[in-house]
Amino acid sequence: LKDKISKAVVNEHDEMVMTAFRVFNSSVLKTNFYTPTKVALSFRLNPNFLPGVEYPQPLFGMFLVISSEFRGFHLRFRDIARGGIRIVKSRNREAYSINARSLFDENYGLANTQQRKNKDIPEGGSKGVILLDVHHQDKVKVAFEKYIDSILDLLLKPTSPGIKDPIVDLHGQEEILFMGPDENTADLVNWATEHARKRGAPWWKSFFTGKSPNLGGIPHDAYGMTTLSVREYVLGIYRKLGLDEKAVRKLQTGGPDGDLGSNEILLGNEKYTAIVDGAGVIEDPNGLDRSELVRLAKKRSMISEYDTSKLSSAGYRVLVDEANVTLPSGEVVNNGMIFRNTFHLRGGRQFDIFVPCGGRPESIDLSSVHKLIVDGKSTIPYIVEGANLFITQDAKLRLEKAGCILYKDASANKGGVTSSSLEVLASLSFDDKSFEDNMCIREDGTAPPFYNA
């Protein structure tokens, strides 16, 4: 077929298109394409076609899911692997085009980070990324449900003839995926757990971590698993260098509305001088009001609800939908969105420590890291990367060469994955009755004795 294509095509562009079809078809191991009641197209692919130069770490498994509302992948590096499912939104067509081009590479990078983070636990690393279509940015729940159901089509034997018919299966091997919440999916994992049980998955109890406690989930935000590990690296810097925590000027991306960001605020006692979140930027060189930050963190609200009367004369807040805002320094911010996206790269700001608790992957890369280096020295002395892939590896090396003490994501935020691994082990070990007795929070809110064992 390869020779036939080469001889029949008119030019190299046609050959490229036909070769893509040929490689795709030869890589399909499972598909629900011929199932009449599918909600989206799903394909289990053999990832061996990926070029080793671009993707040096070979994947074990790859799923592609396509629907009118989204495109999505699920990638894993081992047979038994676990990682979160995130949904990526785009504010406009330009942002969507950028996200679409980087969708697979982002997914690969996130799964690779998860693989390194999981080096001390039984599971390997995996990740799922769903990119909403530019015209369906409000279809988060629909996209997630279609993504999960279509992947389940390829994992489960059909038990309801005429509704879920047998799939094409050239793989011939049973597969189990373990997933968890990530960006824009935290409130959807209960549905996924119940749906897996409804479809007869024997591993429904361990299919998703991050589910509600009444379904046997261990709430990371309540116990602060991820934050505690990030926090330990922050405190380790203070201990080693003899720094006074209350005097440390802190920048944080990922605000009081997120799990990691809110707990970092509640656990920390630094002098917060700037916070960047989905709503915008708030900065006060004299320190943001701690009681107000704690209020927002406990309420899980964005900085858009910060009481600006508590800012000093040098403080300000710029929201993403604002334009032509004059700062106390006299500088005019023309576009609040651009200001938010690039704030962490602005020169002339004085921060002692930077803790990314949220933000897009590669927010600091080789092309932008020079903005944080002046006269060969890093403008921020300490960085603890709580958010996955916030800084690219080559940018990390440049910052360390410039004197920055930097702890990377795969080390700093692994407290959560360690906890989830134990949750999965317990879920797999118990039968349904024992699982309900030992893992599920009672209706009156009390925890089973197993929690205190």
C-alpha positions, 0 to 999 in steps of 0.5 A, a space after each residue: 500500500 505504501 508503494 501504491 500511494 507513492 506511485 499514485 499521488 500527484 505531489 508530496 502533499 497528497 502523499 503526506 495526507 494519504 500516508 497519515 491515513 495509512 499509518 492511522 489505520 494500521 495503528 488502530 487496535 480497538 475502536 467503537 467506530 462500528 458500534 451503532 450507539 456510540 456517543 463519540 468515536 474512540 480509538 485505542 492506538 499502537 503508539 509505535 508510529 511516534 517518532 523517537 526523536 520528538 517523543 523519546 520516552 515510548 508510550 505504552 498506550 494511546 487513546 484518541 476520542 473525537 466528538 463534535 464538542 471536543 477532541 481528546 487523548 489519553 496517554 500512558 507510559 505503563 500498563 498500570 498507570 494513573 493520572 488526571 483528566 483535564 479539560 482545556 478551554 479557549 477564550 477565543 479562536 486564536 487561543 483555540 488554534 494555539 491549544 489545538 496545535 499543542 494538544 498532543 504535546 501538552 498531553 505527552 508532557 503532562 503524562 511524562 511528568 506524571 510518570 516521573 512523579 510516580 517513580 516511588 509508587 506502583 503505578 506509572 504515569 498517564 494523563 488525559 486532555 480534552 480540548 473543547 471545540 471553539 464553538 462549544 466552550 460551555 459543553 464541559 459536562 457533555 464533553 467529559 461524559 462522552 469522553 469517559 463513555 467512549 473510552 469505557 466502550 474500549 475497556 468493557 465487554 458489551 453486556 447489553 446487546 443492541 445497546 453496546 455491541 461488540 467492538 473491533 478488538 485487534 488488541 485482544 488484551 484486557 486493559 484497566 485505566 485509573 484516572 483522577 481530577 484535573 483542570 475543570 473536571 473536579 466536580 465531574 468525577 462522581 458521575 464517572 465513578 457511578 457511570 463505570 459502576 452502572 456499565 458493570 466495570 469490576 474496577 469502578 471503585 478505583 476508576 477515579 480518585 478525587 471522588 466524593 468521600 461518600 463514594 470512597 474518595 479521599 479529599 485531597 483539599 480537606 487533608 491538603 495532601 498535595 499542598 503539604 508536599 509543596 509546602 515542605 519544600 518551601 519550609 525546607 528552603 526557609 529552614 536551610 537558609 534561616 529565613 524569616 517566613 513572615 518577611 518573605 515576599 511571595 508571588 503565587 499563580 493559582 489563586 484562593 479558588 483552587 485546591 492547591 492555591 487555597 491551601 497554600 494561602 491557609 498554610 503559609 504565613 509569608 508576606 503575599 505581595 502578588 497573586 495571579 488567578 483566573 480572574 486577574 492580578 492583584 499586587 501590593 508591594 506592602 503586602 496583601 491583607 492576610 485576613 482577606 486572603 484567608 477569607 477568600 481561600 476558605 470561601 474558594 473565591 477568586 481575587 475578583 472578590 478581594 476587598 480593594 479597600 484593604 489595598 495600600 496606596 501602592 496596591 492594585 487589582 487588574 481583572 482579565 476583562 478590564 482595559 486601559 487601567 492606570 496603575 499607581 505607578 502611572 503605567 497603563 495596562 491596555 489589556 487585562 488578559 495579556 497583563 495576567 498571562 505575562 505578569 510572572 515575567 514582568 521585570 522590576 517586581 521584587 519577590 523572594 519566592 515564587 510558588 506556581 499553584 496553577 497556570 498553563 504549561 510552559 508559562 516559562 520557557 526558553 524564549 521567555 526565561 531571560 525576562 527573569 534573569 538580569 545581569 546573569 542573576 535570577 530576579 526571583 531567588 527561590 521557586 517551588 513549582 507546585 503546578 505541573 509543567 509550569 516551567 520547561 526543563 531548559 528554562 529550569 536549567 537556565 534559572 538554576 545557572 543564574 542562581 535560582 534555587 528551584 524545586 520541580 513539579 515532579 518532586 514538589 507536588 507528589 504528596 497527592 499522587 502518593 495518597 491517591 495510590 494508597 486510595 486505589 490500592 484500598 479500593 481494589 482490595 475491598 469487595 463492594 460491601 467492605 469498601 462501603 463499610 471502610 472507605 465511604 463517609 457516612 450520611 451523618 458526615 462521620 468517617 469510618 474507623 478505617 480512616 483513623 487506622 
